[in-house]
Amino acid sequence: MLSILIVLSVFFLSEETIVSGATITNNEPTYYVVEGGSASFPWRYTVGSGETLRRINWIKTSSDPVVDILEIDRSGNAYIYSAYVGRATTTWTSTNGEASLQLTGVTSADVGVYRCSVTVDGIGSNPAEESTQLILAVPASITTPPPGTTRVKQGESATISCPAEGTPDTFSYTWKEGTRVIDPSTEDQYSEDNGVLTITNTPRSLHDTTYTCEVTNNVGMPDTASTVLSVEYAPEVSAPSEETVTEDETLTVECTVSARPAASVEWKKQGSSTAVSSTAQLSISNIQQAAAGTYVCTATNTFHDGSAGTGTANTVVTVQYKPSQPTVEITPNPVVEDQTVTLTCSSDDSVPPPASYSWTRDGQSVSHSGGTLTFTNVQRGEAGQYRCTATNVVGTSQESGAVGLVVNYKPSQPTVDITPNPVVEDQTVTLTCSSDESVPPPTSYTWTRDGQSVSHSRGTLTINNVQRGEAGQYRCTATNVVGTSQESGPVGLVVNYEPSGTTVTPSTAVEKEGDPLTLTCTADGNPDPTFTWSKAPGPIPAGIANNNTTQITSLHRNDAGTYTCTADNGIGQSDSATSIVDVLYLDTPTLNQTSPVTVSEGDSVSVRCSAVAYPIADSPELIVTATPNPVHETQSVSLTCEANSNPDVTSMTWMFVETGETLLQQTTGNSLIYTNNFVSHENAGVYRCTADNGVVGSPVSKETTLNVNFIPIFNHTRDRYAIGRSQPVTLECSAFAYPPQIVYTWMKGGYDITGNATSQDGVSTFYIADVERENYGDYTCTATNEHGQRATVIQLVAETKPEPSTNLDYTKKTAAGNVTLIWTAASNGGLKTDHTVQYRLDGTTDWVIVKQVTEEASKNRPEFTENVKLPGKGQYEIRIQAENSQGAVYSNVIQVLIEDNRILYGTLAITSVQYSKGICDGELSNRIVTQVNSIFELYKGYEGAEVTGCRSGSVLADFEATVAQSESAAAQTSYTSNLIDGQLGNPDENGFTVDPENSRISETEPADISGVDSTVIIIAVAISAVVLIAVVVVVVVIARRHAARGG
């Protein structure tokens, strides 16, 4: 029978209700009671000090209308309303005590809210009240018990669910494994969540375990349900790993299977899809060799979720049978005498492998039972026909076929025979290498000449057109499959040849009369040649020629001439060789008059001095060449200057005439070669070689023109033409190249328009009489010569306003406000454009025009350098306005500070020049100013320097340099740092060696120094852009020699 409880609930308005002078509390706001049971509502109340209890009453407020249950007056009299007579009672105390209500025989009609009210005197009609709710309780029951069997796969999670219902719906579960209570909070294998027990990684050991769930809500008896766990697992299969059976017998193999659910079993041979057995037993009768292999027993079952489980076990089946007919292998084969040879008997098919072997040689038994027969230091007598048999536990094989053992040996030492010998050069000679004994015969030969290998591998070496270089000691070796013979003895090949390479040393001789001279003639020939001499002009003096030498103990001028030597060795005669002999002599000068010469005043007289001599001194004769010429760009070229000079030249120089640059010079030698390893087209031009030997008429010069091959390079072709509609325009394209023959092509929009162009004098033009919209765009001009081509793009655009000028800067400024400006014009838009220089002083807003220059429309981005004058000191902004009829644009803005200058007083201690009075009056001062300029010119406010005096020491040169105030410190530092290494400029090029410690510079003017050279040389370096000072240098040449003659 289902038990029902009724629950009484108290609704709290607050922790305790205080109304007037009474309070009331209830510790059970909700009260559960089973149907038919009793309920006791435990209210408690207190009455304030000095207060008097009037009454306590209990009512059911959830009824409509409200139902009175019981009331107690101040005297303690209890009144029970008729509906509750016999069921309602109370327990109370008159003061500060209990005011509980008891109900018996509770039914569902009693469910609801009950209120207790406490009223005291003198407070009015407002009582203290508190409520409680009565609820009918229902015991917990399992709504859906788990199945009788819960199936789960081994290792997976199983869930057992016991959902419950009841009032209250707060349930407590107890789970049991068999009879053991499970504590999911401490057992890792179990977890419980709201009536669901989860078993993780379910082991097979839990199979057939009964799990019970017990649920209660503390009302009545707990409800229970059970399920039995069935743990499923894939088949576990075992079988013998190996089974051995003899051919023609029966094979029987059993596999054992454990599985849940039960599994089906079959056997297959590995690699086959056909089952050989559908049971756990494999049986094969009259088994053959081909049946050997691995057999797989496969068991399959089906799990509750429809998935399959599989298990396998392998059995390797070995079918034994006697060896197949073996073969014999000999290693090595052929075998060399005294080596080790191994004969191997092999049966390709034998299970198990052979346990023993038997051998025969030429039909006779050999005492050996192993499969390998080894001969150490094999001898010729052990050669023969070998056979073998193989035996295992099943039986003995058929005898093998015969294999011959052959014992070889290397060739004996060979000999070399040469026919003919000796041999004349260019004839044919044959060398033969022979070995008397060799098994097998030699298959190759090697040859050496004088110890060096000859590329030939045959026994006969034939040399056609034999040359002298092929003579020498020849040897050979013979090789067969066994090895290589000892090398033969040497045999010499002699090659005879006619003399060649005849030379006479020295080839030229220049000696003084009376000196000795020996000429030696040499030639290469076999056999050794003999030599004959001749002379032109005239015969060879008797006794001076001795085979290969001609010796003259004391040269005479008649010995001069050409001496010719010829060699002959019976094979042939050589070409002649010569030596040119010059004999130098100088006789005593003679006069055509006998001293003394008497002549009357006013008469003429001729006195001539003459001498016989060889050679006569003369200025050099030059031969200049450029190799190669023309030369390709990036290649190397050599300029050679050869001087035929008597006496030898004392200086030679190569100069590039186009630039005046000296390329190479020397003071000794009659030949000068200048090499440029990376030629550019800029290196093309005239080169001049100059030589001097001190003789009248020298120095002399000779020029050569170097041509450089290069692909066309465009001149400064205008890249944009801005032309208005209906106006004519001529687009121009010009380039230079070498060879200078250039072919021009024009393209626009992918089309060849060359037919509309004209080329003349290296310039190609494209004329448009009336420019229309479709004429605007990019024109590509390509210039081509035989070495390549280049292309440039020329734009034709409509007239527009100019583009802003770029690169505005200033290069110089002075304290007086003179500024040198530079900038580059951009496109002028095809119109005449005015460039206006504008400035404004810092703090002002208006731009002031200081200068204007005009650029014609035909110009193409010209560069400007202009001098302007600013009105005074201060910080200025400067810009360039470019304006044409289409509009105006502005360049970048630069800052220029016009400021006071500073005079720097410096002393340069020069140690490479010795002091003398007046030394600073000219050239030295110019050199000093030049070097000072090189230090300070990088400062834009530098206005020049002057030498103010020189003093002794070595030379102490005082100078003054003017710089801008803001640049003074940096300029002084530059001066000091430039002298730190003791050099100012290159001492070999007008520079100086200096003493840094005694050199100084400062803004402080030094006191007057006595002893200063009174001559002050002022060299003004004009930096001002508005003042130009022309320095005229007058060079006076005093022709002392001419003056002396005149005297």
Sequence and secondary structure as in RCSB ss.txt:
>XXXX:A:sequence
MLSILIVLSVFFLSEETIVSGATITNNEPTYYVVEGGSASFPWRYTVGSGETLRRINWIKTSSDPVVDILEIDRS
GNAYIYSAYVGRATTTWTSTNGEASLQLTGVTSADVGVYRCSVTVDGIGSNPAEESTQLILAVPASITTPPPGTT
RVKQGESATISCPAEGTPDTFSYTWKEGTRVIDPSTEDQYSEDNGVLTITNTPRSLHDTTYTCEVTNNVGMPDTA
STVLSVEYAPEVSAPSEETVTEDETLTVECTVSARPAASVEWKKQGSSTAVSSTAQLSISNIQQAAAGTYVCTAT
NTFHDGSAGTGTANTVVTVQYKPSQPTVEITPNPVVEDQTVTLTCSSDDSVPPPASYSWTRDGQSVSHSGGTLTF
TNVQRGEAGQYRCTATNVVGTSQESGAVGLVVNYKPSQPTVDITPNPVVEDQTVTLTCSSDESVPPPTSYTWTRD
GQSVSHSRGTLTINNVQRGEAGQYRCTATNVVGTSQESGPVGLVVNYEPSGTTVTPSTAVEKEGDPLTLTCTADG
NPDPTFTWSKAPGPIPAGIANNNTTQITSLHRNDAGTYTCTADNGIGQSDSATSIVDVLYLDTPTLNQTSPVTVS
EGDSVSVRCSAVAYPIADSPELIVTATPNPVHETQSVSLTCEANSNPDVTSMTWMFVETGETLLQQTTGNSLIYT
NNFVSHENAGVYRCTADNGVVGSPVSKETTLNVNFIPIFNHTRDRYAIGRSQPVTLECSAFAYPPQIVYTWMKGG
YDITGNATSQDGVSTFYIADVERENYGDYTCTATNEHGQRATVIQLVAETKPEPSTNLDYTKKTAAGNVTLIWTA
ASNGGLKTDHTVQYRLDGTTDWVIVKQVTEEASKNRPEFTENVKLPGKGQYEIRIQAENSQGAVYSNVIQVLIED
NRILYGTLAITSVQYSKGICDGELSNRIVTQVNSIFELYKGYEGAEVTGCRSGSVLADFEATVAQSESAAAQTSY
TSNLIDGQLGNPDENGFTVDPENSRISETEPADISGVDSTVIIIAVAISAVVLIAVVVVVVVIARRHAARGG
>XXXX:A:secstr
    EEEEE   SSSSEEETTEEEEES SEEEEETT  EEE EEEEE TT  EEEEEEEETTSSS EEEEEEETT
  EEE GGGTTTEEEEE SSS BEEEEE S  GGG EEEEEEEEETTS S  EEEEEEEEE EEEEESS   SEE
EEETTS EEEE  EEEES   EEEEEETTEEE TTT TTEEEETTEEEE S  GGGTTEEEEEEEE SSSS EEE
EEEEEEEEEEEEE  SEEEEETTS EEEE EEEEES  EEEEEETT  SEEESSSEEEESS  GGG EEEEEEEE
EE TTS EEEEEEEEEEEEEB     EEEEESSSEETTS EEEEEE SS BS  SEEEEEETTEEES  SSEEEE
SS  GGG EEEEEEEE SS B      EEE EEB     EEEEESSSEETTS EEEEEE S  BS   EEEEEET
TEEES  SSEEEETT  GGG EEEEEEEE SS B      EEE EEEEEEEEEEESSEEEEETT  EEEEEEEEE
ES  EEEEEEESS   TT EETTEEEESS  GGG EEEEEEEE SS B   EEEEEEEEEE   EESS SS    
TT      EE  EES  EEEEEEEEEESSSEETTS EEEEEEEEEES  SEEEEEETTTTEEEEEESS SEEEEE
ESS  GGG EEEEEEEE SSTT SEEEEEEE EEEEEEE S   EEE  TT  EEEEEEEEEES   EEEEEETT
EE GGGEEEETTEEEEEESS  GGG EEEEEEEEETTEEEEEEEEEE        EEEEEEEE TTSEEEEEEE 
   TTS EEEEEEEEETT    EEEEEEEE TT  S EEEEEEE  SSEEEEEEEEEEETTEEEE   EEEEE  
EEEEEEEEEESSS   TTGGGTHHHHHHHHHHHHHHTTSTT  EEEEEEEEETTEEEEEEEEEEGGGHHHHHHHH
HHHHTTSEES GGGT EEB GGG EEESS     TT  S          SS             HHHHHHH 
